[in-house]
Amino acid sequence: MKTISSVVEHYIKTKPFLLSALSQGIINLTSLSRNMMPELEQELGKDVKQGAVVMALKRLSEELDFRVNHKILKVLKNIGEITVRSSLIDYTFAVSETILDKQAALISEINKENGIFYTSSRGVNETNIVVSNSVGYLVDKHFSGEKLIQKLDNLASITVKLPKENISIPGIYYFIFQRLAWEGIIINEVISTSNEFTILVSEEEVNVAFKVIKDLKSL
C-alpha cells in the first residue's frame, strides 16, 4: 500500500539535484510540497494535505542529512592524492578483431618513453585510449586502418585516490560528480579502479574541476 511518505521519498529520489538540496537544508519545504502535491495526489488517487507532505519531507531531509554527513562526507574527508596531468589526447576506436594486437604494439613502444601518460578502457563496442600529446603520433601510426569514432585533444586528467571504504558506501561518485555538474564541468571520460578514479576534462576547465574535488575534503 502506498503511503504519503513512500510516494514523497520516491518523488525526491528521482530528482538528483532536488535530493541534494533537500539533504543540505537549502530548500523551502512548504513551497516544495505545494509544487509536489498535484503529482502526489495523482499517484495516491486521493487528496493530500500539504502539512502531511511537509512532515514527510522534513523526516526525509533528516534521514538524508545523516546518510550524507555521517557516511559520504567521512570518506570524502579522507581523499588521498589528487594528481593532474595536462596535454592529453583522447581516442575512441570501434572494437575490432585486430585492435588488441595494435594496442599491445603501442604499449610496447610507449614503454620506451619516460613520463608518458597512458590509460585505456574497453567497452562492448568501443575502445578508449588516452595518451600524452607527445606520443599521439604513435597512436596514429599503430591504429591506422582502425575505425576512429572520436579524437579529442587539449585535455587534462585529474586522478583521485579514494580511501578503501569507498567501495562499501553508496553515493560517493554521485556526490563528487554532482558537485562538478553544478560548476558546469563537462567530463569527457571517466576511468576507475577499485580505489581511484580519473576524469578527463578540457584544459580550460581543469583548474575549476581540481578546486571542486579538493574542496570536498573540507566539507
Long-range contacts (C-beta under 8 A, 24 or more apart in sequence): 2-43, 2-44, 4-40, 4-44, 4-48, 4-52, 4-53, 4-56, 5-56, 5-59, 5-60, 7-40, 7-43, 7-44, 8-36, 8-40, 8-53, 8-56, 8-57, 8-60, 9-56, 9-60, 11-36, 11-39, 11-40, 11-43, 12-57, 12-60, 16-174, 16-178, 17-178, 19-64, 20-178, 22-57, 22-60, 22-61, 22-64, 23-61, 23-64, 23-65, 23-67, 23-68, 24-65, 24-68, 25-61, 25-65, 29-54, 29-57, 29-58, 29-61, 30-54, 32-57, 33-57, 67-171, 68-171, 68-175, 71-169, 71-171, 72-169, 72-171, 72-172, 72-175, 73-219, 74-165, 75-162, 75-163, 75-165, 75-166, 75-169, 75-172, 76-172, 76-175, 76-176, 76-216, 76-217, 76-219, 77-217, 77-218, 77-219, 78-163, 78-165, 78-217, 79-160, 79-161, 79-162, 79-163, 79-213, 79-216, 79-217, 80-160, 80-161, 80-162, 80-163, 81-159, 81-160, 81-161, 82-158, 82-159, 82-160, 82-161, 82-210, 82-213, 82-214, 83-157, 83-158, 83-159, 84-156, 84-157, 84-158, 84-159, 84-206, 84-210, 85-117, 85-132, 85-156, 85-157, 85-159, 86-156, 86-203, 86-206, 87-132, 87-133, 87-134, 87-154, 87-156, 87-203, 88-117, 88-130, 88-131, 88-132, 88-133, 88-153, 88-155, 88-156, 88-157, 88-200, 89-130, 89-131, 89-132, 89-133, 89-136, 89-139, 89-151, 89-152, 89-153, 89-155, 90-128, 90-129, 90-130, 90-150, 90-151, 90-152, 90-153, 90-155, 90-188, 90-189, 90-200, 91-128, 91-129, 91-130, 91-131, 91-139, 91-143, 91-148, 91-150, 91-151, 92-126, 92-127, 92-128, 92-129, 92-148, 92-149, 92-150, 92-151, 93-126, 93-127, 93-128, 93-129, 93-143, 93-146, 93-147, 93-148, 93-149, 94-125, 94-126, 94-127, 94-146, 94-147, 94-149, 95-122, 95-123, 95-124, 95-125, 95-126, 95-127, 96-146, 96-147, 98-145, 98-146, 99-127, 99-143, 99-146, 102-142, 102-143, 102-146, 103-127, 103-129, 103-142, 105-142, 106-138, 106-139, 106-142, 106-143, 109-138, 109-142, 110-135, 110-138, 117-157, 119-157, 119-191, 119-198, 121-191, 128-189, 128-191, 130-155, 130-157, 130-189, 130-191, 130-200, 152-188, 154-202, 154-203, 154-204, 155-188, 155-200, 155-201, 155-202, 155-203, 156-200, 156-201, 156-202, 156-203, 156-206, 157-198, 157-199, 157-200, 158-198, 158-199, 158-201, 158-206, 158-209, 158-210, 158-213, 159-196, 159-197, 159-198, 160-196, 160-197, 160-198, 160-213, 161-195, 161-196, 162-195, 162-196, 162-197, 163-195, 164-195, 166-195, 167-194, 167-195, 173-197, 175-216, 176-213, 176-216, 179-212, 179-213, 179-216, 180-209, 180-212, 180-213, 183-208, 183-209, 183-212, 185-209, 185-212
